[in-house]
Amino acid sequence: MSRARVTAAIRGWFAARDFVEVETPALQVSPGNEAHLHAFATEAVGIAGERAPLYLRTSPEFAAKKLLAAGEPRMFELARVWRNRERGPLHHPEFTLLEWYRAGEPYETLMADCASLLAVAAEAAGAKALIHRDCSIDPLAEPERVTLAEAFDRFAGIDLLARLGDRDALAAEAMGQGVRTAPDDTWADVFSRVLVEKIEPRLGRERATILCEYPVSEAALARPKTSDPRVAERFELYACGVELANCFGELTDPNEQRRRFEAEMAEKARVYGERYPIDEDFLAALGAMPEASGGALGLDRLVMLATGARRIEQVLWGPVAET
């Protein structure tokens, strides 16, 4: 019942702030264009037997941004989404994303939203603390803000901004910190290894952490910061070492977005031998979209922390059978 109470409280929180709840389609011509996200593929069969490929969405983002372009200023969705090749204590092939957007508001506003949602979930579940395994934190404590550059320096002794784009230099420093690398690793691969091994486990251990200002190359849907175009308006929320949310100041340049999508799909083809189509309607809408900020938060993980569950299946009404 805790899941139902948390869901109802979240709906009430957004309703009190004049957000409209939307329902966007799960079937999409493109499931998303990030290299390391994997979709479930299906197809539409017409009356005459004609067939067209479709995908179950990995996120409601493309459809929601079309609504922003159509004039919807504040919206949220509790969206069922699907990601293939993902299963573990914190991953499930079908899960729920809370996704919300604010037109005309800075992405720092979403930082405050995230802090409030932690408190809302804990109160709804009757929890005095957010708990995951050996970690317990106060859900009412103000999250700390840490940039990627600060985190790499603090936890890995690496000057991240000085190593942007320099794969060999970053790999050498990573190996010096005991992080394994491979000869065919890209800069992004090495960055991800350091992040996963040295930084993420140490985030949100005393209070929630907002990890912000990602390198632009690691923020495919976010706009660059005007004060430092090397980094993007992207942050992730962590609690008890668990990534809960991913938020952006949204990119609205369709040409730059196409370039990033094509680069992501080239990397996907290189690593996995496949690529997904680009949603041309989405790119067309992006050109009409207002400045906006948007976030995606894993509802299942939030309920896990509010109830102390150790595995995601413990907070799902009906987990997908393992194969």
C-alpha positions in Angstrom: 0.0 0.0 0.0 3.0 2.4 0.5 3.4 2.6 -3.3 -0.2 3.7 -3.7 0.1 6.3 -1.0 3.3 7.7 -2.5 1.8 7.8 -6.0 -1.3 9.6 -4.7 0.8 12.1 -2.7 2.9 12.9 -5.8 -0.2 13.5 -7.9 -1.5 15.9 -5.2 1.8 17.8 -5.0 1.7 18.5 -8.7 -2.0 19.3 -8.8 -1.4 21.9 -6.0 1.1 23.6 -8.3 -1.1 23.8 -11.4 0.4 21.0 -13.3 -1.8 19.0 -15.7 -1.4 15.2 -15.7 -0.9 13.9 -19.2 -0.9 10.5 -20.8 1.4 10.2 -23.8 1.6 7.1 -26.1 3.8 4.2 -25.2 4.2 3.1 -28.8 6.7 5.4 -30.7 8.5 5.5 -34.0 11.7 6.1 -32.0 12.2 4.8 -28.5 14.9 7.4 -27.8 18.4 8.0 -29.3 20.9 7.3 -26.5 23.6 4.9 -27.4 23.3 2.7 -24.3 19.5 2.5 -23.9 17.9 -0.5 -25.4 14.3 -0.7 -26.5 11.7 -3.5 -27.0 10.8 -3.6 -30.6 7.4 -4.4 -32.1 5.4 -3.6 -35.2 2.1 -2.3 -36.3 0.1 -4.5 -38.8 -2.4 -2.7 -41.0 -5.7 -4.0 -42.3 -4.1 -5.1 -45.5 -1.2 -6.7 -43.7 1.3 -3.9 -44.2 3.8 -3.7 -41.5 5.6 -0.8 -39.8 8.2 -1.0 -37.0 7.4 0.6 -33.7 9.0 0.6 -30.2 7.9 0.7 -26.6 9.2 4.0 -25.3 12.2 4.1 -23.0 11.0 7.5 -21.8 7.9 9.7 -22.5 10.3 12.7 -23.3 9.8 13.0 -27.0 6.0 13.0 -26.7 6.0 15.4 -23.7 8.1 17.9 -25.5 5.7 17.9 -28.4 3.0 19.0 -25.9 5.4 21.8 -24.7 5.6 22.9 -28.3 1.8 22.9 -28.5 1.6 25.3 -25.6 1.2 23.1 -22.5 3.2 25.0 -19.8 3.3 22.6 -16.9 2.7 18.9 -17.1 3.6 15.6 -15.5 3.2 12.0 -16.3 3.5 8.7 -14.3 4.7 6.9 -17.4 5.2 3.2 -17.9 8.4 2.7 -19.8 10.4 -0.2 -21.0 14.2 -0.8 -21.3 15.8 -4.0 -22.6 19.0 -5.5 -21.3 18.3 -4.1 -17.8 17.6 -6.4 -14.8 19.0 -6.2 -11.2 18.3 -5.0 -7.7 17.7 -1.4 -9.0 16.7 -2.3 -12.6 13.5 -3.8 -14.1 12.6 -4.2 -17.8 9.3 -2.4 -17.2 9.1 0.4 -14.6 7.5 3.8 -13.9 9.1 7.2 -14.6 7.7 10.3 -13.1 8.4 12.9 -15.7 7.6 16.6 -15.4 8.2 19.8 -17.3 8.2 23.6 -16.5 8.1 26.0 -19.5 9.9 29.2 -19.0 11.6 28.2 -15.7 15.3 27.5 -15.0 16.5 24.0 -14.2 17.5 25.1 -10.7 13.7 25.0 -10.0 13.8 21.3 -10.6 16.4 21.0 -7.8 13.9 22.3 -5.4 11.2 20.0 -6.9 13.4 17.0 -6.2 14.0 18.0 -2.6 10.3 18.4 -2.1 9.4 15.0 -3.7 11.8 13.2 -1.4 9.9 14.7 1.6 6.5 14.0 0.0 7.3 10.3 -0.6 8.7 9.8 2.9 5.7 11.4 4.6 3.3 9.4 2.4 5.0 6.1 3.4 5.2 7.1 7.0 9.0 7.0 6.9 11.4 9.0 9.1 14.3 8.2 6.9 15.2 7.1 3.3 17.0 3.7 3.5 18.9 1.6 1.1 20.9 -1.3 2.5 23.4 0.1 5.0 22.6 3.8 4.4 19.9 6.0 6.0 19.4 9.7 5.4 16.9 12.4 6.5 14.4 13.0 3.7 13.9 16.6 4.9 17.5 17.6 4.8 18.5 20.1 2.0 20.4 18.2 -0.7 24.0 19.2 -1.2 25.0 20.4 -4.7 28.2 19.0 -6.2 29.4 19.6 -9.7 31.0 16.8 -11.8 34.3 18.6 -11.7 34.1 18.8 -7.9 33.1 15.2 -7.6 35.9 13.9 -9.9 38.5 16.0 -7.9 37.1 14.9 -4.5 36.6 11.2 -5.0 39.0 10.4 -7.9 41.7 13.1 -7.8 41.0 13.9 -11.5 40.8 17.4 -13.0 37.8 16.6 -15.2 37.6 19.8 -17.1 41.3 19.7 -18.0 40.8 16.3 -19.5 37.7 17.0 -21.6 38.0 15.1 -24.9 41.5 13.8 -24.0 40.8 10.1 -23.8 44.4 8.9 -23.1 45.0 11.5 -20.3 41.7 10.6 -18.7 42.4 6.9 -19.0 45.8 7.2 -17.5 44.5 9.1 -14.5 41.6 6.6 -14.1 44.0 3.6 -14.1 46.1 5.5 -11.5 43.0 5.4 -9.3 42.5 1.7 -9.9 39.8 2.0 -12.5 40.1 -0.7 -15.2 40.0 0.6 -18.8 40.2 -1.2 -22.2 42.1 -0.1 -25.3 38.9 0.5 -27.3 37.2 2.5 -24.5 36.1 6.0 -25.7 36.4 9.1 -23.5 32.8 8.6 -22.6 33.5 5.0 -21.6 36.3 6.0 -19.2 34.2 8.9 -17.8 31.4 6.4 -17.1 33.7 3.9 -15.4 35.1 6.5 -13.0 31.6 7.8 -12.3 30.2 4.4 -11.5 33.2 3.0 -9.5 34.5 6.0 -7.7 31.7 8.6 -7.4 28.2 7.2 -7.5 28.6 4.9 -4.4 29.6 7.9 -2.3 26.8 10.2 -3.3 23.8 10.8 -1.0 25.3 9.1 1.9 24.7 11.7 4.6 22.0 13.7 2.8 20.7 13.7 -0.8 23.1 14.9 -3.4 22.4 16.9 -6.6 25.3 16.1 -9.0 25.3 18.8 -11.6 27.1 20.4 -14.6 27.8 17.4 -16.7 30.2 17.7 -19.6 28.1 18.7 -22.7 29.1 15.4 -24.4 27.4 13.5 -21.6 24.1 15.5 -21.7 22.5 14.7 -25.1 19.3 16.5 -24.5 20.4 19.4 -22.3 21.5 22.9 -23.3 25.0 24.2 -22.4 25.4 26.6 -19.5 25.8 30.1 -20.7 28.4 30.8 -18.0 30.5 27.8 -19.0 29.6 26.1 -22.4 31.9 23.2 -21.6 29.2 21.9 -19.2 25.5 21.4 -19.6 22.4 22.2 -17.5 22.0 18.6 -16.4 21.9 17.2 -12.9 21.1 13.9 -11.3 19.6 13.3 -7.8 21.2 10.6 -5.6 20.0 9.3 -2.2 21.8 6.5 -0.3 24.1 6.0 -3.3 21.0 5.4 -5.6 20.4 7.5 -8.7 16.8 8.7 -8.5 16.4 11.5 -11.0 17.9 13.0 -14.2 17.0 16.6 -15.0 17.8 19.1 -17.8 17.6 22.6 -18.9 16.2 21.5 -22.2 18.0 21.9 -25.5 15.7 23.6 -28.1 18.0 23.8 -31.1 16.8 21.1 -33.6 20.0 21.2 -35.7 22.2 20.6 -32.6 19.8 17.9 -31.4 20.0 16.1 -34.7 23.8 16.2 -34.6 23.8 14.7 -31.1 21.3 12.0 -32.0 23.3 11.0 -35.1 26.5 10.8 -33.0 24.7 8.7 -30.4 23.3 6.3 -33.0 26.7 6.0 -34.7 28.1 5.0 -31.3 25.2 2.5 -30.8 25.9 1.0 -34.2 29.6 0.7 -33.4 29.1 -1.0 -30.0 25.8 -3.0 -30.5 25.4 -3.2 -34.3 22.0 -1.5 -34.4 20.5 2.0 -34.4 17.1 3.5 -33.9 15.3 5.9 -36.2 15.2 9.6 -35.4 11.7 11.0 -34.7 11.4 13.8 -37.3 8.2 15.1 -35.7 10.0 15.5 -32.5 12.8 17.6 -34.1 10.2 19.7 -35.9 8.4 20.3 -32.6 11.7 21.2 -30.9 12.1 24.3 -33.1 8.8 25.6 -31.7 9.3 24.5 -28.1 9.7 27.3 -25.5 12.7 27.4 -23.1 11.9 24.8 -20.5 13.2 22.5 -17.9 12.3 18.9 -17.4 13.0 16.0 -15.0 12.6 12.2 -14.9 12.5 10.4 -11.5 12.3 6.7 -11.0 9.1 6.2 -9.0 9.9 2.6 -8.1 13.3 3.5 -6.7 11.8 6.3 -4.7 9.3 3.9 -3.2 12.2 1.5 -2.4 14.0 4.1 -0.4 10.8 5.2 1.4 10.0 1.6 2.5 13.6 0.3 2.9 13.1 -2.4 0.2 16.3 -4.0 -1.0 15.1 -5.0 -4.5 12.9 -3.2 -7.0 10.6 -6.3 -7.4 9.5 -5.8 -3.8 7.7 -2.5 -4.7 6.1 -3.6 -8.0 2.5 -4.8 -8.1 3.5 -7.5 -10.6 7.2 -8.0 -11.6 8.0 -9.4 -15.1 8.9 -13.1 -14.9 12.6 -13.7 -15.3 13.7 -15.7 -18.3 
